[in-house]
Amino acid sequence: MTALRTTRQRQRGAALLIAIALLGLLAIATLARALSSPAGTDSELATERALARARDALAAYGALGNRDGNQLNSPGALPCPDLDNDGTSEELSSLCDSHIGRLPWRTLGMGPVLDGAGECLWYARSATFSNNIPTSQRGDSADRPALNPATPGGIVEVSAAGVGPRVAAVLIAPGAALPGQSRSGGFSDSGCREGSIEQFLEAATVGGTAYTHTDGLHAIALQAHDGFNDRVLTLTTSRLFASAGARVLGEILLAAEGESGSDGTPPYAWWIKNQWCAHVCASGMQGVVNLADGSRVARALSVLPACVGGCTGS
């Protein structure tokens, strides 16, 4: 029992190290992006950086599906937004009755994340990516699907060109209050102003169709104009599962090393319930996770689960 406990503790610790390493890589990418940003006002650059930091933190969180470093949630699962303005996610399903709210910066291990106008970011996740869905119920119904790289996002991108692809989540910078919007002069304990969602986020019409950010179903990427000044940055399913997929490949390695004769099958419910075996393939001495945008995540692995087949074209 002692050896088994030690192995499990080592696996949990290794999973946390994987997530930390992923966060470091994402931070480097964010810094490079910020340094190469085109010239703009300080406010615009502050907003871009805040959105990028928040997106990277969400992707890193999604590698584990929770903040505790355990195996209870599905890789790729995202936290409930902060619905009561305290900086934390509503982790109990009974309290998470919306998929749009403020960014839960405390849950993500960050400080308050403010846009160039000094306002806290808002955040919406696809309902099917909710980490409030128990892993044991994944794949049981259309609203609780298996969560893997083939799972489509539920938030629709909207631009001047019209409707675009679906994404896993969207970060929204509300900008300064517009005429007709009323926000409290002070800040709550979370560092965010008080006010209903309509006092921060707007709607816009594209091609004769009205879209709004307040329903949490759209990511409206338009230039600021009268009555609209929201800025958005999306988290695509491919970016999310680049992190989650790297974690899954790491878990295969840990399983292979942790037990003599193991074929590397992760001994967790999320592996089976989310049908990961169909989304990992072998290419030579590498394990590969193919992503929705055609890119891939790969890792050198000497052993792969028996259910894993060869990659197409490999």
C-alpha positions as CSV (number, residue, x, y, z in Angstrom):
1,M,0.0,0.0,0.0
2,T,2.9,2.4,0.8
3,A,4.4,1.8,-2.6
4,L,1.1,2.4,-4.3
5,R,0.5,5.6,-2.3
6,T,4.0,6.8,-3.2
7,T,3.4,6.1,-6.9
8,R,0.1,8.0,-6.9
9,Q,1.6,10.9,-5.1
10,R,4.5,11.0,-7.6
11,Q,1.9,10.9,-10.5
12,R,0.0,13.8,-9.0
13,G,3.2,15.8,-8.5
14,A,4.3,15.0,-12.0
15,A,0.9,16.1,-13.4
16,L,1.3,19.4,-11.7
17,L,4.8,19.8,-13.1
18,I,3.4,19.2,-16.6
19,A,0.8,21.9,-16.1
20,I,3.4,24.3,-14.7
21,A,5.7,23.7,-17.7
22,L,2.8,24.3,-20.1
23,L,2.0,27.6,-18.3
24,G,5.6,28.6,-18.7
25,L,5.6,27.9,-22.4
26,L,2.4,29.8,-22.8
27,A,3.8,32.8,-20.9
28,I,6.8,32.9,-23.2
29,A,4.5,32.9,-26.2
30,T,2.4,35.7,-24.7
31,L,5.6,37.8,-24.0
32,A,6.8,37.3,-27.6
33,R,3.4,38.3,-28.9
34,A,3.3,41.4,-26.7
35,L,6.8,42.5,-27.8
36,S,5.9,42.2,-31.4
37,S,2.6,44.0,-31.1
38,P,2.0,46.8,-33.5
39,A,2.3,50.3,-32.2
40,G,-0.8,51.5,-30.4
41,T,-2.0,53.4,-27.4
42,D,-1.0,52.3,-23.9
43,S,-4.7,51.4,-23.2
44,E,-4.9,49.2,-26.3
45,L,-1.7,47.4,-25.5
46,A,-2.8,46.9,-21.9
47,T,-6.0,45.4,-23.1
48,E,-4.3,43.0,-25.5
49,R,-1.9,41.9,-22.8
50,A,-4.6,41.3,-20.3
51,L,-6.6,39.2,-22.7
52,A,-3.6,37.2,-23.7
53,R,-2.6,36.5,-20.1
54,A,-6.1,35.4,-19.3
55,R,-6.3,33.1,-22.3
56,D,-3.0,31.4,-21.5
57,A,-4.1,30.9,-17.9
58,L,-7.3,29.3,-19.0
59,A,-5.5,27.0,-21.4
60,A,-3.1,25.9,-18.6
61,Y,-6.0,25.3,-16.3
62,G,-7.7,23.2,-19.0
63,A,-4.7,20.9,-19.1
64,L,-5.9,19.5,-15.8
65,G,-9.5,20.5,-15.8
66,N,-9.2,21.8,-12.2
67,R,-6.9,23.8,-10.0
68,D,-6.1,21.0,-7.5
69,G,-3.9,18.9,-9.7
70,N,-6.0,15.8,-9.2
71,Q,-7.5,13.4,-11.8
72,L,-11.2,14.0,-11.0
73,N,-11.9,16.3,-14.0
74,S,-11.6,15.8,-17.7
75,P,-8.6,17.3,-19.6
76,G,-9.9,20.3,-21.5
77,A,-12.6,21.2,-18.9
78,L,-12.9,24.9,-18.1
79,P,-14.0,26.6,-14.8
80,C,-17.3,28.2,-14.2
81,P,-17.1,32.0,-14.4
82,D,-17.1,34.2,-11.3
83,L,-20.8,34.9,-10.8
84,D,-20.7,36.8,-7.5
85,N,-17.8,39.1,-8.1
86,D,-15.4,37.6,-5.6
87,G,-12.7,36.5,-8.1
88,T,-13.4,32.8,-7.7
89,S,-15.2,30.2,-9.8
90,E,-18.5,28.8,-8.7
91,E,-17.2,25.2,-8.3
92,L,-20.4,23.6,-7.1
93,S,-22.8,22.7,-9.9
94,S,-25.7,24.0,-7.9
95,L,-24.2,27.5,-7.8
96,C,-23.0,27.6,-11.4
97,D,-26.2,28.6,-13.3
98,S,-24.5,30.7,-16.0
99,H,-21.6,30.2,-18.4
100,I,-20.7,33.9,-18.6
101,G,-19.5,36.1,-15.8
102,R,-16.3,37.7,-14.7
103,L,-12.9,36.0,-15.1
104,P,-12.3,33.9,-12.0
105,W,-8.8,35.2,-11.6
106,R,-8.2,33.8,-8.1
107,T,-9.2,30.3,-9.3
108,L,-6.7,30.7,-12.1
109,G,-3.9,31.7,-9.7
110,M,-3.7,35.2,-11.0
111,G,-4.1,38.7,-9.7
112,P,-6.9,40.9,-10.9
113,V,-6.7,41.1,-14.7
114,L,-7.7,44.6,-15.9
115,D,-8.1,46.0,-19.4
116,G,-6.8,49.3,-20.5
117,A,-9.8,51.1,-19.0
118,G,-9.1,49.5,-15.6
119,E,-12.1,47.2,-15.9
120,C,-12.0,43.5,-15.0
121,L,-12.3,41.0,-17.8
122,W,-15.4,38.9,-18.5
123,Y,-15.3,35.3,-19.6
124,A,-17.7,32.8,-21.3
125,R,-17.2,29.1,-21.7
126,S,-18.9,26.6,-23.9
127,A,-21.5,24.8,-21.7
128,T,-20.2,21.4,-22.9
129,F,-16.7,22.2,-21.7
130,S,-17.8,22.8,-18.1
131,N,-15.7,21.2,-15.4
132,N,-19.0,21.1,-13.4
133,I,-19.9,18.1,-15.5
134,P,-18.7,15.0,-13.5
135,T,-16.3,12.8,-15.5
136,S,-18.6,9.9,-14.7
137,Q,-21.3,11.5,-16.8
138,R,-19.2,12.4,-19.9
139,G,-20.5,10.8,-23.1
140,D,-23.9,10.0,-21.6
141,S,-25.9,12.7,-23.4
142,A,-25.6,15.5,-26.0
143,D,-25.2,18.1,-23.3
144,R,-22.6,16.1,-21.5
145,P,-20.4,14.8,-24.4
146,A,-17.1,13.1,-24.3
147,L,-14.5,15.9,-24.0
148,N,-11.6,15.5,-26.5
149,P,-10.0,17.3,-29.5
150,A,-13.0,16.5,-31.7
151,T,-15.5,18.2,-29.3
152,P,-16.8,21.3,-31.0
153,G,-17.0,24.7,-29.2
154,G,-20.3,26.2,-28.4
155,I,-19.4,29.9,-28.8
156,V,-19.7,31.4,-32.2
157,E,-17.2,34.0,-33.5
158,V,-18.8,37.0,-35.3
159,S,-16.8,39.5,-37.3
160,A,-17.5,42.1,-40.0
161,A,-17.3,39.2,-42.5
162,G,-20.1,37.3,-40.7
163,V,-20.3,34.2,-38.6
164,G,-17.1,32.3,-38.1
165,P,-16.0,29.1,-36.3
166,R,-17.0,27.9,-32.9
167,V,-14.6,28.2,-30.0
168,A,-14.3,26.8,-26.5
169,A,-14.3,30.1,-24.7
170,V,-14.0,33.8,-25.1
171,L,-12.4,36.6,-23.0
172,I,-14.1,40.0,-23.2
173,A,-12.6,43.4,-22.2
174,P,-15.5,45.7,-21.6
175,G,-13.6,49.0,-22.0
176,A,-14.8,52.3,-20.6
177,A,-18.5,52.8,-19.8
178,L,-20.5,53.9,-22.7
179,P,-23.4,56.4,-22.6
180,G,-26.3,54.7,-20.8
181,Q,-24.1,52.3,-18.9
182,S,-23.9,52.8,-15.1
183,R,-21.1,51.2,-13.1
184,S,-20.3,51.6,-9.4
185,G,-17.6,54.1,-8.5
186,G,-15.9,51.7,-6.2
187,F,-14.5,48.2,-6.4
188,S,-15.6,45.0,-4.7
189,D,-13.2,42.7,-2.8
190,S,-12.4,41.1,-6.2
191,G,-11.1,44.4,-7.5
192,C,-14.0,44.6,-10.0
193,R,-16.7,47.2,-10.2
194,E,-20.2,46.3,-9.4
195,G,-23.0,46.3,-12.0
196,S,-25.2,44.0,-14.1
197,I,-23.7,42.5,-17.2
198,E,-25.5,45.0,-19.5
199,Q,-23.5,47.8,-17.8
200,F,-20.3,46.3,-19.2
201,L,-21.0,44.3,-22.3
202,E,-22.8,45.2,-25.5
203,A,-24.5,43.9,-28.6
204,A,-23.9,44.6,-32.3
205,T,-25.6,44.0,-35.6
206,V,-23.8,42.3,-38.4
207,G,-25.4,41.6,-41.8
208,G,-28.8,42.6,-40.4
209,T,-28.6,40.1,-37.5
210,A,-28.2,41.2,-33.9
211,Y,-25.6,39.5,-31.7
212,T,-24.9,40.1,-28.0
213,H,-22.2,39.3,-25.6
214,T,-24.6,39.1,-22.6
215,D,-25.9,35.6,-23.6
216,G,-22.4,34.1,-23.5
217,L,-22.9,32.5,-26.9
218,H,-21.0,34.9,-29.2
219,A,-17.5,36.4,-29.5
220,I,-18.1,39.6,-31.4
221,A,-14.8,40.9,-33.0
222,L,-15.6,44.3,-34.4
223,Q,-13.9,47.7,-34.3
224,A,-15.2,50.0,-31.6
225,H,-18.0,52.2,-32.7
226,D,-21.0,54.1,-31.2
227,G,-22.7,51.7,-28.8
228,F,-20.0,49.0,-28.9
229,N,-16.5,49.0,-27.5
230,D,-16.0,45.3,-26.3
231,R,-12.7,43.7,-27.2
232,V,-12.4,39.9,-27.4
233,L,-9.9,37.1,-27.6
234,T,-11.0,33.6,-28.2
235,L,-9.7,30.3,-26.8
236,T,-10.0,27.8,-29.7
237,T,-10.5,24.1,-29.1
238,S,-7.1,23.5,-30.8
239,R,-5.3,25.9,-28.5
240,L,-7.0,24.3,-25.5
241,F,-6.3,20.7,-26.4
242,A,-2.7,21.6,-27.3
243,S,-2.3,21.9,-23.5
244,A,-4.7,19.1,-22.6
245,G,-3.2,16.8,-25.2
246,A,0.3,17.4,-23.9
247,R,-1.0,16.5,-20.4
248,V,-2.6,13.3,-21.8
249,L,0.6,12.2,-23.4
250,G,2.5,12.9,-20.2
251,E,0.0,10.7,-18.3
252,I,0.7,7.9,-20.7
253,L,4.4,8.2,-19.9
254,L,3.7,8.2,-16.2
255,A,1.5,5.2,-16.4
256,A,4.1,3.3,-18.4
257,E,6.8,4.1,-15.9
258,G,4.7,3.6,-12.8
259,E,3.8,-0.1,-13.1
260,S,5.9,-2.9,-14.5
261,G,4.3,-4.4,-17.6
262,S,1.9,-1.4,-18.1
263,D,1.1,-0.5,-21.7
264,G,0.8,3.2,-20.6
265,T,-3.0,3.3,-20.3
266,P,-3.8,6.0,-17.8
267,P,-5.8,4.4,-15.0
268,Y,-8.4,7.2,-14.7
269,A,-12.0,7.5,-15.6
270,W,-11.4,10.5,-17.9
271,W,-9.4,8.3,-20.3
272,I,-12.3,6.0,-21.0
273,K,-15.2,8.4,-20.6
274,N,-13.7,11.0,-23.0
275,Q,-12.7,8.4,-25.5
276,W,-9.1,9.5,-25.6
277,C,-7.9,6.2,-27.1
278,A,-9.5,7.3,-30.4
279,H,-7.6,10.6,-30.3
280,V,-4.1,9.4,-29.6
281,C,-2.1,7.7,-32.4
282,A,1.4,6.3,-32.9
283,S,3.9,7.8,-35.4
284,G,7.2,5.9,-35.1
285,M,8.3,6.2,-31.5
286,Q,6.0,9.1,-30.8
287,G,2.5,9.4,-29.4
288,V,0.5,12.0,-31.3
289,V,-2.7,14.0,-30.5
290,N,-4.3,15.5,-33.7
291,L,-6.1,18.8,-33.2
292,A,-9.1,20.2,-34.9
293,D,-7.1,22.8,-36.9
294,G,-4.8,20.2,-38.4
295,S,-1.9,20.8,-36.0
296,R,-0.7,18.1,-33.6
297,V,0.9,17.5,-30.3
298,A,3.6,14.9,-30.1
299,R,5.8,13.3,-27.5
300,A,8.5,10.5,-27.6
301,L,6.9,7.4,-26.0
302,S,8.4,4.0,-26.0
303,V,5.1,2.4,-25.0
304,L,1.5,3.3,-26.0
305,P,-1.8,1.8,-24.9
306,A,-2.8,-1.3,-26.8
307,C,-5.9,0.4,-28.2
308,V,-3.8,3.1,-29.9
309,G,-3.4,2.7,-33.7
310,G,-1.0,4.2,-36.2
311,C,-1.4,7.8,-37.3
312,T,-2.9,8.2,-40.7
313,G,-0.1,8.7,-43.2
314,S,2.6,7.8,-40.8
